[in-house]
Amino acid sequence: MVATLSLGSSALFLLAISASSESVVVDEKYLKFPPNFLLGAASAAYQIEGAWNVSDKGESVWDHFTHLKGNRIFNNTNGDVAADSYHKYKDDVALLKNIGFKSYRFSVSWPRILPTGFANQVSKDGVQYYHNLIDELLKNDIEPLMTLYHWDHPQIIEDAGGWMNGEMVDWFGDYARVIYREFGSKVKKFIPINEPISFCKNGYSHGKEAPGKSLHGIGEYLCMHNVVKAHARAYRIYEAEFKQTQKGQVGFLINLWAYMPKTPADQNAADISFEFNVGWTMHPIYSKEGDYPAVMKTMIAKKSKEQGYLRSRLPTFTPDEIKYIRGASDFLAVNHYTARLITLGNTGKVPSHENDMGVVEIIDKSWKTSASEWLLVVPEGFRYILRQLAQHYGNPPMYITENGVSDRGSLNDDERIEYFREYLKQMHLAVYEDGVNSSNNARFGIVSVDFNDPERPRTWKKSASWWNKVITDGKIDQ
C-alpha cells in the first residue's frame, strides 16, 4: 500500500479583516506573497512518528483505540509504525528543506514525554527525540511550531475520565510546564491543543474516534469545558513562568468550516451555527465579556429544560474562570478545509450539540468533491470565514495551520494543486482586499510513503514540486 505523509503547506504571516465584496477576480499583484510570508508544513505525532512502544513510551488513547478489535480504522490499520518519522526525522526535515518550506508544525506525543501520564516521570529518551528533531529543523533554517496535544493523551488519563474529568486541567498544565521547560529555549511558538471541537465531538459524543465514547449532549460539552480551561492553564503557566525569559508565544487553535446562509433569509441560522461552532471556543477567549456565547447558553438551557433535565447540559464558568480564560492567547491558529450552507431545521441525536443548534447543514451539488466524503472544495468559503473571524474577534494575528484536500494517493495530484491555488487566492483576497491578519498551513499529503516497504521510502508528489515552484517564485501561479 502506498500512503501519503502528512506534510502540508503552511504559510505563517499576519492579516487584518474588514467587510468587502466577494469578488473572485484576482489581480496579478494579489498572487504575490508578502516579503514576511513564511511557508511551511504540518504533521501530527500519532499520524507520522510510529515507534508506538519504543523505549519507555506509555500507551496513548489512540494506541489503545486502534488495537481493539472491530475495524475501528479502515482495514484495521494503526499508527504503530506509520511513516516511521521517529527513526526517519532527518529524511523528513531534508524533504522540508528541499521543497523550500521555512516552518514545520509538529505535535508532541504526551505519553512519549510522560510515560505514566503524569509529571512524576519524564522520559529522557522522549525528550531527546524532540530535541533531535528541533535541532535538525533549526540547523536547516526551518522554524519549529510545536503543538502540545494532537488527540493522543495517555490511556491511563483516559481511564481516569480523560477530558470529562475536571482534574485534566491540572494534569495538562503539568505536562505543558514540562514542555516549556524542556523546549522553550528553542521553540518560540506553542499551540497547546489541536482541534478541540473534533475530538470532543468525535471522541466523546459520536464515538467514532478515540476514546470512542458516545455520550451525546453531555460528553462534548464536558470535554470542551475542560479543554478551554486547560488551554488557559497552559497559557497562564507560560505567561507567568516562561514568557519573560523565553520570549515566545502561546496561541489558541480552532478548526472550523465556513457556515454560509443557504439564502439571504437564512442569515440568522448561519449566525447561530457560527456561535455554536466558532463562538463555543472563541467567545470565552477572544470576546470582551468572555464566557460562552449568549445564544448557546439560552438555547441549550431551553432544550435541556424541555428534555427534563434539572439544569442546562452546558457547564458553567465561574466569574474567576471567565476572567482567567479571557485573553489567554497571543495568536489564533486556524484549521480550515471546507464549507456548508446553513438553514433552520432539526438534525442530530437528542440531545446533542447538533440538535441543540436547530440548524441543518447543506452541501451545494455544484461543489467539487474529494476523497473524503465530508470535504467539498469551496475556496470562497475560506475568505468568508477569515473575514468573519476578524470582524467578530478584533482581527487577531492568525496563522492558517491546516488547509488542504485528500485524494486517492496519486503522485500526479493535479486536483490538490488546484485546491491550493484557489484557496491561496481567496486567502490573498482576504489579506489584500479585506485587510485580514493571517497565515497558511496545508495538509493531506504532498509526499507519498510506501507502507509496503519497511524502509518507508518517500516520493514527491506533483503538488510538492508545485509548492517548490511557488516558494521559489514567491507567488501563486495563475
TIVEXTI-676947 format. One record per residue (C-alpha): x, y, z; residue number from 1; chain; residue in one letter. Coordinates in Angstrom, 3 decimals. Example, Ala and Ser with C-alpha at 12.3 -4.5 7.8 and 13.67 -1.06 7.14 Angstrom:
{site {12.300,-4.500,7.800},1,A,A}
{site {13.670,-1.060,7.140},2,A,S}
END
This chain:
{site {0.000,0.000,0.000},1,A,M}
{site {1.216,3.492,-0.810},2,A,V}
{site {0.034,6.236,1.516},3,A,A}
{site {0.802,9.888,1.996},4,A,T}
{site {2.936,11.565,4.569},5,A,L}
{site {1.037,14.499,6.046},6,A,S}
{site {3.497,17.159,5.077},7,A,L}
{site {1.343,20.096,4.057},8,A,G}
{site {1.869,23.676,3.124},9,A,S}
{site {1.696,26.223,5.846},10,A,S}
{site {2.057,29.941,5.497},11,A,A}
{site {2.949,31.812,8.638},12,A,L}
{site {2.161,35.504,8.326},13,A,F}
{site {-0.277,38.096,9.711},14,A,L}
{site {-3.535,39.681,8.298},15,A,L}
{site {-6.399,42.265,9.217},16,A,A}
{site {-10.153,41.964,8.096},17,A,I}
{site {-12.823,44.430,7.032},18,A,S}
{site {-16.066,43.817,5.145},19,A,A}
{site {-15.820,43.764,1.356},20,A,S}
{site {-17.453,42.251,-1.695},21,A,S}
{site {-16.949,38.577,-2.601},22,A,E}
{site {-15.066,39.344,-5.814},23,A,S}
{site {-13.224,36.279,-7.098},24,A,V}
{site {-11.196,38.140,-9.725},25,A,V}
{site {-7.579,38.090,-8.579},26,A,V}
{site {-5.313,40.929,-9.666},27,A,D}
{site {-1.780,39.887,-10.595},28,A,E}
{site {-0.421,41.772,-7.573},29,A,K}
{site {-2.571,39.608,-5.291},30,A,Y}
{site {-0.766,36.456,-6.394},31,A,L}
{site {2.496,37.518,-4.765},32,A,K}
{site {3.318,36.588,-1.183},33,A,F}
{site {4.374,39.469,1.078},34,A,P}
{site {8.096,39.517,1.967},35,A,P}
{site {7.431,38.289,5.539},36,A,N}
{site {5.249,35.371,4.436},37,A,F}
{site {6.632,32.126,5.869},38,A,L}
{site {5.561,28.888,4.167},39,A,L}
{site {5.774,25.584,5.980},40,A,G}
{site {4.328,22.120,6.600},41,A,A}
{site {2.400,20.310,9.320},42,A,A}
{site {2.132,16.823,10.847},43,A,S}
{site {0.785,15.041,13.930},44,A,A}
{site {2.726,12.698,16.229},45,A,A}
{site {0.399,9.689,16.062},46,A,Y}
{site {-0.040,10.002,12.290},47,A,Q}
{site {3.635,10.197,11.441},48,A,I}
{site {6.010,9.014,14.197},49,A,E}
{site {5.291,5.322,14.638},50,A,G}
{site {7.570,3.773,17.311},51,A,A}
{site {4.479,3.395,19.467},52,A,W}
{site {6.221,1.283,22.135},53,A,N}
{site {9.857,2.360,21.735},54,A,V}
{site {11.848,2.951,24.917},55,A,S}
{site {9.628,3.830,27.879},56,A,D}
{site {6.786,5.484,25.916},57,A,K}
{site {3.387,4.943,27.509},58,A,G}
{site {0.218,3.813,25.745},59,A,E}
{site {-1.798,6.613,24.178},60,A,S}
{site {-5.562,6.699,23.857},61,A,V}
{site {-5.137,6.192,20.089},62,A,W}
{site {-2.801,3.232,20.603},63,A,D}
{site {-5.484,1.664,22.771},64,A,H}
{site {-8.368,2.566,20.452},65,A,F}
{site {-6.785,1.175,17.286},66,A,T}
{site {-5.570,-2.029,18.955},67,A,H}
{site {-9.090,-3.011,19.980},68,A,L}
{site {-10.892,-5.339,17.577},69,A,K}
{site {-13.686,-4.100,15.351},70,A,G}
{site {-12.158,-2.387,12.318},71,A,N}
{site {-12.248,0.988,14.049},72,A,R}
{site {-9.902,2.332,11.397},73,A,I}
{site {-10.067,1.463,7.678},74,A,F}
{site {-8.576,-2.011,7.088},75,A,N}
{site {-7.738,-2.229,10.817},76,A,N}
{site {-4.675,-0.057,10.271},77,A,T}
{site {-3.000,1.811,13.102},78,A,N}
{site {-0.137,4.170,13.865},79,A,G}
{site {2.263,1.595,15.306},80,A,D}
{site {4.773,2.263,12.524},81,A,V}
{site {3.011,4.954,10.458},82,A,A}
{site {5.601,6.839,8.355},83,A,A}
{site {8.280,5.908,10.919},84,A,D}
{site {9.293,9.519,11.336},85,A,S}
{site {10.625,8.690,14.800},86,A,Y}
{site {13.537,6.996,13.063},87,A,H}
{site {13.424,8.964,9.797},88,A,K}
{site {13.023,12.509,11.077},89,A,Y}
{site {16.238,13.593,9.328},90,A,K}
{site {14.818,12.377,6.000},91,A,D}
{site {11.645,14.343,6.639},92,A,D}
{site {13.497,17.519,7.551},93,A,V}
{site {15.526,17.095,4.359},94,A,A}
{site {12.242,16.877,2.421},95,A,L}
{site {11.052,20.102,4.012},96,A,L}
{site {14.348,21.775,3.197},97,A,K}
{site {14.415,20.582,-0.412},98,A,N}
{site {10.838,21.647,-1.109},99,A,I}
{site {11.675,25.042,0.358},100,A,G}
{site {9.457,25.222,3.434},101,A,F}
{site {10.593,27.556,6.197},102,A,K}
{site {8.455,26.319,9.082},103,A,S}
{site {7.270,22.981,10.440},104,A,Y}
{site {4.364,22.490,12.789},105,A,R}
{site {4.548,19.144,14.609},106,A,F}
{site {2.895,17.725,17.689},107,A,S}
{site {4.428,16.105,20.747},108,A,V}
{site {3.253,12.724,21.969},109,A,S}
{site {2.196,13.239,25.589},110,A,W}
{site {2.919,9.608,26.644},111,A,P}
{site {6.310,9.723,24.921},112,A,R}
{site {7.275,12.600,27.241},113,A,I}
{site {5.377,11.445,30.351},114,A,L}
{site {5.221,7.606,30.248},115,A,P}
{site {2.950,7.369,33.317},116,A,T}
{site {0.767,10.197,32.017},117,A,G}
{site {1.771,12.390,34.939},118,A,F}
{site {4.733,14.672,35.607},119,A,A}
{site {6.240,12.328,38.216},120,A,N}
{site {8.326,10.699,35.473},121,A,Q}
{site {9.833,12.453,32.443},122,A,V}
{site {11.284,10.261,29.699},123,A,S}
{site {14.874,11.165,28.856},124,A,K}
{site {14.580,9.316,25.532},125,A,D}
{site {11.322,11.043,24.647},126,A,G}
{site {12.711,14.472,25.429},127,A,V}
{site {15.870,13.705,23.457},128,A,Q}
{site {13.909,12.663,20.367},129,A,Y}
{site {12.178,16.035,20.161},130,A,Y}
{site {15.428,17.885,20.859},131,A,H}
{site {16.989,15.987,17.956},132,A,N}
{site {14.078,16.912,15.687},133,A,L}
{site {14.127,20.574,16.729},134,A,I}
{site {17.895,20.812,16.322},135,A,D}
{site {17.658,19.299,12.849},136,A,E}
{site {14.996,21.839,11.896},137,A,L}
{site {16.984,24.787,13.219},138,A,L}
{site {20.132,23.542,11.503},139,A,K}
{site {18.220,23.708,8.231},140,A,N}
{site {16.731,27.167,8.944},141,A,D}
{site {13.240,25.772,9.489},142,A,I}
{site {11.229,27.323,12.320},143,A,E}
{site {9.599,24.791,14.698},144,A,P}
{site {5.963,25.369,15.695},145,A,L}
{site {5.045,22.933,18.471},146,A,M}
{site {1.588,21.556,19.217},147,A,T}
{site {1.455,20.061,22.709},148,A,L}
{site {-1.614,17.889,22.129},149,A,Y}
{site {-2.967,16.367,18.919},150,A,H}
{site {-5.546,13.990,20.465},151,A,W}
{site {-3.128,11.355,21.822},152,A,D}
{site {-3.306,11.731,25.603},153,A,H}
{site {-2.123,8.799,27.771},154,A,P}
{site {-4.582,5.923,28.129},155,A,Q}
{site {-4.167,5.978,31.901},156,A,I}
{site {-5.507,9.547,31.840},157,A,I}
{site {-8.500,8.349,29.838},158,A,E}
{site {-9.063,5.552,32.344},159,A,D}
{site {-9.458,8.344,34.897},160,A,A}
{site {-12.099,10.092,32.763},161,A,G}
{site {-9.968,11.908,30.211},162,A,G}
{site {-11.348,15.239,29.075},163,A,W}
{site {-14.555,14.748,31.049},164,A,M}
{site {-12.605,14.859,34.324},165,A,N}
{site {-12.015,18.346,35.701},166,A,G}
{site {-8.606,17.229,37.009},167,A,E}
{site {-7.487,17.195,33.370},168,A,M}
{site {-6.891,20.936,33.678},169,A,V}
{site {-4.157,20.362,36.258},170,A,D}
{site {-2.735,17.285,34.509},171,A,W}
{site {-2.467,19.140,31.210},172,A,F}
{site {-0.932,22.136,32.943},173,A,G}
{site {1.738,19.912,34.491},174,A,D}
{site {2.505,18.456,31.064},175,A,Y}
{site {2.673,21.909,29.471},176,A,A}
{site {5.144,23.082,32.102},177,A,R}
{site {7.461,20.175,31.261},178,A,V}
{site {7.261,21.035,27.546},179,A,I}
{site {8.068,24.706,28.090},180,A,Y}
{site {10.929,23.878,30.443},181,A,R}
{site {12.482,21.354,28.069},182,A,E}
{site {11.990,23.053,24.691},183,A,F}
{site {11.166,26.716,25.253},184,A,G}
{site {14.727,27.871,24.684},185,A,S}
{site {14.473,26.646,21.074},186,A,K}
{site {10.761,26.798,20.228},187,A,V}
{site {9.085,30.209,20.209},188,A,K}
{site {5.544,29.357,19.144},189,A,K}
{site {3.370,26.866,21.009},190,A,F}
{site {-0.188,25.643,20.374},191,A,I}
{site {-1.493,23.778,23.439},192,A,P}
{site {-4.426,21.867,21.918},193,A,I}
{site {-5.282,20.914,18.330},194,A,N}
{site {-8.886,20.952,17.038},195,A,E}
{site {-10.867,20.654,20.294},196,A,P}
{site {-14.222,20.549,18.503},197,A,I}
{site {-13.149,17.493,16.502},198,A,S}
{site {-12.001,15.303,19.356},199,A,F}
{site {-14.673,16.471,21.814},200,A,C}
{site {-17.458,15.605,19.378},201,A,K}
{site {-15.961,12.558,17.648},202,A,N}
{site {-14.363,11.133,20.787},203,A,G}
{site {-16.943,11.872,23.483},204,A,Y}
{site {-20.248,12.310,21.607},205,A,S}
{site {-20.200,10.464,18.270},206,A,H}
{site {-17.896,7.670,19.466},207,A,G}
{site {-16.176,7.464,16.059},208,A,K}
{site {-12.656,8.301,17.242},209,A,E}
{site {-10.558,7.720,20.334},210,A,A}
{site {-11.600,7.257,23.077},211,A,P}
{site {-14.812,6.120,21.335},212,A,G}
{site {-17.418,7.319,23.836},213,A,K}
{site {-20.995,8.085,22.774},214,A,S}
{site {-22.199,10.471,25.457},215,A,L}
{site {-24.021,12.820,23.112},216,A,H}
{site {-25.397,16.000,24.561},217,A,G}
{site {-23.233,15.637,27.663},218,A,I}
{site {-19.768,14.399,26.725},219,A,G}
{site {-18.941,17.026,24.121},220,A,E}
{site {-19.835,19.873,26.481},221,A,Y}
{site {-17.910,18.473,29.450},222,A,L}
{site {-14.928,17.808,27.208},223,A,C}
{site {-14.896,21.309,25.727},224,A,M}
{site {-15.384,22.946,29.123},225,A,H}
{site {-12.225,21.280,30.402},226,A,N}
{site {-10.342,21.875,27.144},227,A,V}
{site {-10.941,25.632,27.292},228,A,V}
{site {-9.814,25.740,30.920},229,A,K}
{site {-6.793,23.541,30.161},230,A,A}
{site {-5.764,25.790,27.297},231,A,H}
{site {-5.996,28.815,29.583},232,A,A}
{site {-3.955,26.995,32.234},233,A,R}
{site {-1.221,26.222,29.705},234,A,A}
{site {-1.228,29.841,28.528},235,A,Y}
{site {-1.090,31.316,32.052},236,A,R}
{site {1.739,28.970,33.059},237,A,I}
{site {3.824,30.169,30.129},238,A,Y}
{site {2.872,33.781,30.791},239,A,E}
{site {3.845,33.631,34.471},240,A,A}
{site {6.855,31.296,34.422},241,A,E}
{site {8.498,31.337,30.984},242,A,F}
{site {7.492,34.254,28.758},243,A,K}
{site {9.866,36.807,30.244},244,A,Q}
{site {12.939,34.636,29.715},245,A,T}
{site {11.946,32.594,26.660},246,A,Q}
{site {10.104,35.410,24.866},247,A,K}
{site {7.829,33.075,22.947},248,A,G}
{site {4.101,32.966,22.205},249,A,Q}
{site {1.232,30.617,23.005},250,A,V}
{site {-1.775,30.596,20.683},251,A,G}
{site {-5.249,29.074,20.542},252,A,F}
{site {-6.243,26.754,17.676},253,A,L}
{site {-9.727,26.405,16.237},254,A,I}
{site {-10.922,24.137,13.440},255,A,N}
{site {-13.884,25.471,11.504},256,A,L}
{site {-15.801,25.373,8.268},257,A,W}
{site {-17.393,28.348,6.552},258,A,A}
{site {-21.003,28.494,7.771},259,A,Y}
{site {-22.764,30.370,4.970},260,A,M}
{site {-26.530,31.078,4.715},261,A,P}
{site {-28.343,28.969,2.130},262,A,K}
{site {-30.370,32.047,1.162},263,A,T}
{site {-30.364,35.628,2.470},264,A,P}
{site {-33.338,34.639,4.648},265,A,A}
{site {-31.109,32.063,6.399},266,A,D}
{site {-28.653,34.587,7.826},267,A,Q}
{site {-29.958,34.052,11.373},268,A,N}
{site {-29.426,30.302,11.032},269,A,A}
{site {-25.872,30.887,9.802},270,A,A}
{site {-25.238,33.236,12.732},271,A,D}
{site {-26.417,30.566,15.187},272,A,I}
{site {-24.186,27.976,13.520},273,A,S}
{site {-21.217,30.345,13.786},274,A,F}
{site {-21.790,30.889,17.507},275,A,E}
{site {-22.225,27.156,18.237},276,A,F}
{site {-19.223,26.079,16.167},277,A,N}
{site {-16.846,29.038,16.428},278,A,V}
{site {-18.059,31.069,19.382},279,A,G}
{site {-18.164,27.920,21.541},280,A,W}
{site {-14.401,28.154,21.986},281,A,T}
{site {-13.556,31.610,20.632},282,A,M}
{site {-16.003,33.643,22.738},283,A,H}
{site {-14.537,32.618,26.130},284,A,P}
{site {-11.037,33.630,24.988},285,A,I}
{site {-11.445,36.414,22.429},286,A,Y}
{site {-14.640,38.305,23.282},287,A,S}
{site {-14.649,41.369,25.551},288,A,K}
{site {-17.045,39.770,28.035},289,A,E}
{site {-15.750,36.189,27.921},290,A,G}
{site {-17.894,33.116,28.712},291,A,D}
{site {-19.896,31.083,26.205},292,A,Y}
{site {-21.993,32.949,23.608},293,A,P}
{site {-25.347,34.117,24.982},294,A,A}
{site {-27.266,32.289,22.233},295,A,V}
{site {-25.618,28.984,23.204},296,A,M}
{site {-26.430,29.422,26.884},297,A,K}
{site {-30.039,30.365,26.145},298,A,T}
{site {-30.780,27.685,23.557},299,A,M}
{site {-29.106,24.796,25.409},300,A,I}
{site {-30.783,25.752,28.686},301,A,A}
{site {-34.168,25.836,26.921},302,A,K}
{site {-33.628,22.486,25.202},303,A,K}
{site {-32.334,20.908,28.434},304,A,S}
{site {-35.455,22.021,30.331},305,A,K}
{site {-37.737,20.704,27.588},306,A,E}
{site {-35.910,17.363,27.757},307,A,Q}
{site {-36.473,17.071,31.504},308,A,G}
{site {-33.013,17.963,32.778},309,A,Y}
{site {-32.842,19.835,36.077},310,A,L}
{site {-30.164,22.181,34.755},311,A,R}
{site {-28.536,23.095,31.467},312,A,S}
{site {-26.315,20.452,29.899},313,A,R}
{site {-23.842,23.254,29.109},314,A,L}
{site {-21.441,23.604,32.069},315,A,P}
{site {-20.994,26.985,33.743},316,A,T}
{site {-17.819,29.005,34.194},317,A,F}
{site {-17.326,30.810,37.492},318,A,T}
{site {-16.653,34.586,37.364},319,A,P}
{site {-12.999,33.922,38.237},320,A,D}
{site {-12.718,31.334,35.446},321,A,E}
{site {-14.215,33.740,32.919},322,A,I}
{site {-11.597,36.336,33.829},323,A,K}
{site {-8.769,33.752,33.818},324,A,Y}
{site {-9.694,32.416,30.360},325,A,I}
{site {-10.399,35.716,28.596},326,A,R}
{site {-7.387,36.924,26.599},327,A,G}
{site {-5.446,33.663,27.001},328,A,A}
{site {-3.915,33.684,23.511},329,A,S}
{site {-1.126,35.503,21.694},330,A,D}
{site {-2.254,34.426,18.224},331,A,F}
{site {-5.074,32.495,16.587},332,A,L}
{site {-4.275,29.257,14.721},333,A,A}
{site {-6.927,28.328,12.147},334,A,V}
{site {-7.556,24.918,10.557},335,A,N}
{site {-9.934,25.206,7.615},336,A,H}
{site {-10.854,22.816,4.790},337,A,Y}
{site {-14.422,23.224,3.579},338,A,T}
{site {-17.839,24.898,3.898},339,A,A}
{site {-21.553,24.255,4.405},340,A,R}
{site {-24.750,26.105,3.607},341,A,L}
{site {-26.944,26.658,6.669},342,A,I}
{site {-30.713,26.805,7.132},343,A,T}
{site {-33.055,26.341,10.085},344,A,L}
{site {-34.133,22.784,10.892},345,A,G}
{site {-33.563,19.833,13.186},346,A,N}
{site {-30.853,17.194,12.959},347,A,T}
{site {-28.692,15.023,15.191},348,A,G}
{site {-29.435,12.822,18.160},349,A,K}
{site {-31.467,14.112,21.079},350,A,V}
{site {-29.698,15.522,22.970},351,A,P}
{site {-26.582,16.592,21.093},352,A,S}
{site {-24.622,19.652,20.052},353,A,H}
{site {-26.016,19.263,16.518},354,A,E}
{site {-29.612,19.084,17.734},355,A,N}
{site {-29.170,21.971,20.172},356,A,D}
{site {-28.295,24.332,17.286},357,A,M}
{site {-31.598,23.885,15.469},358,A,G}
{site {-29.959,24.248,12.052},359,A,V}
{site {-29.256,21.975,9.102},360,A,V}
{site {-26.018,21.872,7.103},361,A,E}
{site {-26.425,21.511,3.341},362,A,I}
{site {-23.974,20.763,0.532},363,A,I}
{site {-24.235,22.567,-2.791},364,A,D}
{site {-24.242,19.912,-5.511},365,A,K}
{site {-22.058,22.137,-7.706},366,A,S}
{site {-19.149,21.941,-5.242},367,A,W}
{site {-16.253,19.705,-6.254},368,A,K}
{site {-15.773,16.544,-4.199},369,A,T}
{site {-12.619,14.957,-2.780},370,A,S}
{site {-11.515,11.558,-1.475},371,A,A}
{site {-13.111,12.466,1.878},372,A,S}
{site {-16.905,12.495,1.858},373,A,E}
{site {-17.073,15.497,4.185},374,A,W}
{site {-14.552,17.635,2.279},375,A,L}
{site {-16.057,19.691,-0.537},376,A,L}
{site {-13.905,22.189,-2.404},377,A,V}
{site {-15.296,25.671,-1.646},378,A,V}
{site {-12.485,28.247,-1.993},379,A,P}
{site {-14.798,31.249,-1.462},380,A,E}
{site {-15.636,29.851,1.971},381,A,G}
{site {-12.030,30.424,3.065},382,A,F}
{site {-12.236,34.171,2.523},383,A,R}
{site {-15.717,34.227,4.061},384,A,Y}
{site {-14.664,32.628,7.359},385,A,I}
{site {-11.406,34.592,7.651},386,A,L}
{site {-13.358,37.832,7.336},387,A,R}
{site {-15.887,36.643,9.929},388,A,Q}
{site {-13.152,35.800,12.420},389,A,L}
{site {-11.586,39.214,12.023},390,A,A}
{site {-14.889,41.062,12.305},391,A,Q}
{site {-16.126,39.164,15.362},392,A,H}
{site {-12.912,38.954,17.359},393,A,Y}
{site {-10.928,42.129,16.774},394,A,G}
{site {-8.800,40.891,13.881},395,A,N}
{site {-6.235,38.950,15.910},396,A,P}
{site {-2.963,37.734,14.389},397,A,P}
{site {-3.838,34.474,12.581},398,A,M}
{site {-1.805,31.507,11.432},399,A,Y}
{site {-3.520,29.197,8.943},400,A,I}
{site {-2.154,25.997,10.442},401,A,T}
{site {-4.095,23.461,8.362},402,A,E}
{site {-5.684,23.618,4.934},403,A,N}
{site {-5.684,21.012,2.206},404,A,G}
{site {-7.549,18.285,0.366},405,A,V}
{site {-7.462,14.487,0.331},406,A,S}
{site {-7.042,12.237,-2.699},407,A,D}
{site {-6.621,8.520,-3.507},408,A,R}
{site {-2.826,8.596,-3.388},409,A,G}
{site {-1.939,9.601,-6.946},410,A,S}
{site {1.518,11.071,-7.485},411,A,L}
{site {0.069,13.316,-10.192},412,A,N}
{site {-2.241,15.127,-7.781},413,A,D}
{site {-3.439,17.961,-10.016},414,A,D}
{site {-6.662,18.375,-8.018},415,A,E}
{site {-4.609,19.109,-4.904},416,A,R}
{site {-2.623,21.728,-6.785},417,A,I}
{site {-5.864,23.330,-7.989},418,A,E}
{site {-7.217,23.306,-4.422},419,A,Y}
{site {-4.118,25.008,-3.036},420,A,F}
{site {-4.070,27.532,-5.875},421,A,R}
{site {-7.700,28.611,-5.452},422,A,E}
{site {-7.669,28.616,-1.633},423,A,Y}
{site {-4.474,30.659,-1.553},424,A,L}
{site {-6.041,33.167,-3.946},425,A,K}
{site {-9.017,33.534,-1.617},426,A,Q}
{site {-6.698,33.965,1.354},427,A,M}
{site {-4.788,36.676,-0.519},428,A,H}
{site {-8.089,38.424,-1.264},429,A,L}
{site {-8.861,38.302,2.451},430,A,A}
{site {-5.445,39.813,3.140},431,A,V}
{site {-5.227,42.445,0.417},432,A,Y}
{site {-8.883,43.442,-0.021},433,A,E}
{site {-10.435,42.664,3.363},434,A,D}
{site {-7.375,43.526,5.424},435,A,G}
{site {-7.259,40.220,7.370},436,A,V}
{site {-4.308,39.377,9.728},437,A,N}
{site {-3.289,35.683,8.715},438,A,S}
{site {-1.029,32.624,7.792},439,A,S}
{site {-1.445,29.289,5.913},440,A,N}
{site {-0.646,25.581,6.632},441,A,N}
{site {-1.977,22.854,4.326},442,A,A}
{site {-2.006,19.108,4.836},443,A,R}
{site {-3.313,15.862,3.391},444,A,F}
{site {-0.093,14.566,1.924},445,A,G}
{site {2.178,16.142,-0.659},446,A,I}
{site {4.760,13.381,-0.155},447,A,V}
{site {3.965,9.701,-0.811},448,A,S}
{site {5.166,6.993,1.602},449,A,V}
{site {5.205,3.337,0.572},450,A,D}
{site {3.864,1.482,3.612},451,A,F}
{site {4.611,-1.887,1.982},452,A,N}
{site {8.318,-1.156,2.182},453,A,D}
{site {9.847,-1.471,5.684},454,A,P}
{site {12.188,1.401,4.781},455,A,E}
{site {9.160,3.681,4.213},456,A,R}
{site {10.661,5.472,1.168},457,A,P}
{site {9.392,8.992,0.467},458,A,R}
{site {8.437,10.225,-3.027},459,A,T}
{site {7.488,13.766,-4.001},460,A,W}
{site {4.001,14.141,-5.384},461,A,K}
{site {3.373,16.615,-8.184},462,A,K}
{site {1.982,19.033,-5.594},463,A,S}
{site {5.337,19.008,-3.761},464,A,A}
{site {7.022,20.175,-6.947},465,A,S}
{site {4.306,22.801,-7.360},466,A,W}
{site {4.951,24.107,-3.854},467,A,W}
{site {8.672,24.184,-4.572},468,A,N}
{site {7.999,26.467,-7.541},469,A,K}
{site {5.530,28.645,-5.617},470,A,V}
{site {8.058,29.149,-2.814},471,A,I}
{site {10.902,29.835,-5.246},472,A,T}
{site {8.839,32.331,-7.259},473,A,D}
{site {7.218,33.904,-4.202},474,A,G}
{site {3.774,33.916,-5.824},475,A,K}
{site {0.829,31.726,-6.837},476,A,I}
{site {0.713,30.704,-10.497},477,A,D}
{site {-2.441,31.501,-12.437},478,A,Q}
END
